[in-house]
Amino acid sequence: MFIAGEASGDAHAAEVIKCLRVQAPEIQVFGAGGPNMKAAGMELLLDLTEHAVVGLVEVLKNYGKFRRIFWDMVREAENRRPDAVVLVDFPGFNLRFAAQMKRRGIKVIYCISPQLWAWHASRAKQIERDVDLMLTIFPFEKDWYARHAPKLRVEFVGHPFAERMGDEGGGTKREENLVLLLPGSRVREVAKIWPIIKQIVDKLPPDTKFVAAAVNEPTAAMIKHPRVTVELGKAHEWMQRATLAITASGTATMECAFYDCPMIVVYKVNWLTYLVGRMVVTVNWLAMPNVIAGRAIVPEFIQHDAKPDRIAAVARELLENVSKRDAMRQELAVVVNALGGAGASARAAQLILSTMER
């Protein structure tokens, strides 16, 4: 049984499912996720990616719906008794699900660790109790768990984007003065970030070209500006063609890093979510390339700092200064090289199968 609750988790899980079905053709997979997991051969009980929300307030508003979904999935696990449950990121839902599975004697494998090192180290002991195997995509996470949850079995498998790079990367010429806009993957996220990006567009020179990459129809409908072309589902193609990306924090920052695309990170959430986040987050940066590097290699403009004038000034400088862009690319390459080569999904599938057989 697989559970993934967001678009990025759906994509990662789909690759693991494909590898599982190659390594063990007789395997049966069911669960909650998204269209990619279904296409990979999973029996999709619920498209959980359609219900993704971001921020404390939005989660509270949707609490009743998520509670119903949660117990529906617990009942499915009780009825079917899978050999293992594979939980993909999505910690608000999946950490609670892990506890319920442990009580029922079902093996739990967590694929893509929650970022406890950034915001909730105390949960490491809960994971140590409820999870049989943790598969990490960042190398420093294994050492972190060794300190905070020494009894937990942790394996670094590498980052899933590395294998996609082998299929998609390289050979595309970058277009001068082309800026890729990535305002997020969720409706509420885009509602907060697109108004800021729209003002940045107005402040950049007339010869600047803009493409916005949307993940689905609802978010694409929200992205409106006479200077902006909206493309659906082609983010990776444009990351290879753009001179610069202006992106929401999240998975897209690592995708830009893998596709060698210089970037500026912009993020804004509900004020209450931000205040709570400030109290619990323990890292200095939001963008994952900066977290991995341990310093700011890409500019971040978060919440009150997300002022269009300031962001546009930095964007102009990067568009005009080739040496600054090249320096950022070199820093991003160091980050990418630390994340392992191709084969992350195959390694994850092999570890899942060996855990099921124990």
N, C-alpha and C positions, 0 to 999 in steps of 0.2 A: 504494500500500500504506500502510495506517495501522497504528500500534501505540499503544494506550493501555492502561495497566495498572491504573487505579484508577477508582472510581465517578465522581469529578469529571472526570477525563480522558475517560471514556466519554461523559458528557453534553456536554462542550465539543466533542469530535470529531464527535459526531452532528450538531450544528448546522452545523459546517463542511461535512460531507458533504452535508447537505441543500442548502446553498448551491452547492456544486460541481455538484450534479446539476441545479440550476436554470440555472446559468451555462453548463454544458457537458453537455447531456442524454445525450450519447453516452459519457460517462466511465464507466469500470468501477472499482470500489473493492473491495478485499479486505484482510484482515489480522486482527490480534488486538485485542480490545477488550472490549465488553460489549453488553448487550441494546439500549441506545439506538442504538449504531452499526449494529447489525443492523436495527433498525426503520427507520433512516434510509436503508437500501438497501445496506449493506456486506455482502459475503460474509464471514461470521464464521467464520474457521478455528479460533479458540480463544477462549473466554471468559476472558480474562486477569484480569478484575476478580474472578473467583472465587478467585484465588490471591494476592490482595493481602495483604501483611504489612507491619508497621511495626516498626522497631527493628533494631539490629545483630544481636542474638542470634537474633531470628526469621528474619532474612535468612540467617544462617549455617546455621541448622537446615534451611532449605529450599533450600540452594545447589544440590544435585543436581537437584532438580525444575526450578528456574529455568534451569539450564545446558542441560537437555534441551529445554525450551521455546525457549530462545534459538537453539540450532542448528537446531531444526525450522523456525523462522521465517526464519533465514538461508537455509536450503535452498529454502524457498518463494520467497524473493526471487530467488535464483539461477535457479530454474526458470522463473519468470514474467517476470522482467526488467521490473518496472514503470518507468514514466517518472519517477516520483518516489516516495520514501518519506517519509511525514509522521509524525513522532514527537511524541507529545503528553505533555509532562512526564515522569514516571516515569524519572528520570535514571540510577538504578543499572543499569537494563536498557538504556535507550535510548541513552545515550552510547556504550556498547560496541557497540550495534547500528549506530550512525552510523559508527563506525570501520570495521566490516565492510562496510557499503554503499559507503563511499568507496573501499575497496580494490577493489571490484567495479565501479566506475565508474557507480554509481547515484546520482542526485541526492538530496540529503538536505535536507528542510525540517523545522525544529524549531518546533513550535507550543506556546507556553507555555514560556518559558525555565526551566530549572532555576535555583534560587535561589542561584546561585554567589556573588552579592554578600553572602550571609549566611554561607556555610560553606565554599566551596571555590573561591576566586578563581583558583587555579592551573589549573583546568580550562578557563578561557577560551581558552587557546591551543589546547587539544585541539579545542574547538568551532570555533575559527577555521579549523583544518585540515580538519575532517571535515564541516562543515555548510555548505551553499550559501546558506541563507536562515534567519534566526532571526526568528520572529514573537513579539513581546512583548505582554503585557497590562498592564504597568505602565510609565508614561511614563519614569521615572527609569532603567529598564533600558537604554534606547538610549544614553544618555550614559555609563552604566557600561561597556557594551561598547566604545564609542568610545575609552575610556581603556585598557581591558584587552585588546581584540581588534580593533584598528583596521581590519584587512582583512576582517572579517566583515560581510556585508550584514545589517543589522538594520532591521526595520520595526515600529513601534508600531501595533497594530491596534485597541487598546481592549479593555476587559474584557467577556467574554461575558455576564456577568450583566446588563449594561446593557440588552441587547435583551430579555431575559426580563422585566425590570422593566416594559417597555412593555406586555407581554402580561398580566402577573400583578399588578403593583403597584397600590396605591391603592384607596380606597373601602371598606376594611375597618376597622371600629371595634375599638379595643383593649379587651380585657377586664381590668377592674381586678383586681389581685392574681393574675394568671395568669402563671406562670413556665414557660417552655419549656425542657426539658432536652434537650441534644444531646451525648450521651456518646461520639460517634465513629461511624465507618463500618465499622470492622474489628473482628472478634471479639476479638483480643488488646488492641486499644485500649480497647474497652468493658470488658473484664475488669479493666483497670487503673483506669479513670476512674469507672465506675458505682459501685463501693463508696464512693468519696468523695462523689459526688453524692447517693447514697442517704442518707448521714449528714447532708448539708446539708438535705435534705427534712425530716428529723426535727427539725431545729433551727429551722425557720421557723414562723411563727404558724399556728394551726389554720385560719384563713380563707383561707390561701394555696392556690390551685389549681395543679395540676401536670399538664403534658402532656409526655411523652417522645416525640420523633420518631425512629423507627428507620428505617434505610435498607433493611433486608432481614429475612427471617424469623429467621435465626440470631441476629442482634443483638437483635431484638425479644424473643426468648425469654429473653435474659439480663437484661432490664430488668423487675425485679419489685419492687413496693412497693405496699402497700394504698392509699396516697394518690395514686398516679401512674397516669394513663391513658396507655396506649401506643398510638401511631398509627404506621401504616406508610406511608412515602412521601408524607407531607403536611407536610414541614418548612417549605416556603415559605408555605403557608397559615397555619401557626401563628406564623411569624415576623412576620406582619402583624397577628396578634391578641394576641400576648403583651405584657405590661407589661415583662418582662425575660427574657433568655435566659441560661442557664448552659451554656456550650458548651466542647467540646474545641477545642484549637487546630487550625487547618486551614482548609479551604474554607468551613466554616460561619461563620467570623468575617466573611468578606467578604460572604456571603449575608445575614447579620444586618445588616451595614452598609448594603447595598443596600435592604433592607426596613425600614430606619429603626428597628431594634429594639435598644435598649440591651442590653448584655451584660456578663457576667463570663466570663473565659477560665480554664479549668482544664486542666492537662495533667500526665500522669505516664507514664513509660516504664520499661522494665527499667533497673536501676541502671547496668549496663555501657554501655548505649546512651546514658544520660544523661552519664556521665563522658566518653565519647568525644565526645559533642556539645559539652560544655563546652570541650573543647580546640580544636575546629575552628570553632564558630559565632562570627561576628564582629559580629553585630548585638545590640542591647541588649534586643530584645523578640521574642516568638514570634508574637504575633497580628499578622496582616498590616495591619489598620488602624493599629496603633501604628507599624509599620515605615514605612508610607507617610507618616504624619504626622510621624515623627521624634521622637515623644514618647508617653508613656503616656496615651492618651485613654480606653482601656478597661482595667479592672483585670485583671492577670494573676497567677495562682497556679500556679507551675510546680514540679513535683517535690516537694522537701522543704517548700516553702511552701504546698503544696496541703492545708492543714489545714481540715477542715470548720467548726470554730468561727469562724475568721477569715473564711472565704468567706461563711458564713451572716450574719455581722455586716454585711459590705459589701452583701449582697443585701437585708437588712432596710432598710438606709439608702436604697438605691436605690428599693425598693418604696414607702417612706414619703415620699420627697423628690422631688416632681415637678420642681422646678427643677434638681436634679442630673441627672435623666433627660433633661430638655430640653437641658441644656448638652452632654451626651454626644451627643445626636441632632444638634445643630448641628455638632459636631466631625466626626461621621461623614459628614454631608452634604458637608463640605469635601473629605474623602477621596474620596467617590464622584464628585464633580464633576470631580476630577482625572483620572478614568479613561476619559474619552471617552464619547460618547453611543452610541446604538444602531448596529448595523451591523458589529460586530467580526467576526462569522463570515463575512459577505459580503466584507468587506475581506480577510480571511485567504484565502478561496477564490479571490478575484481574483489575489492575489499568488502563490498556489500554481500557478494555471493559467499565469500569465505566466512563472514560473520553469520550468515544464515545457516551455514553448514556446521558451525560449532555446536 
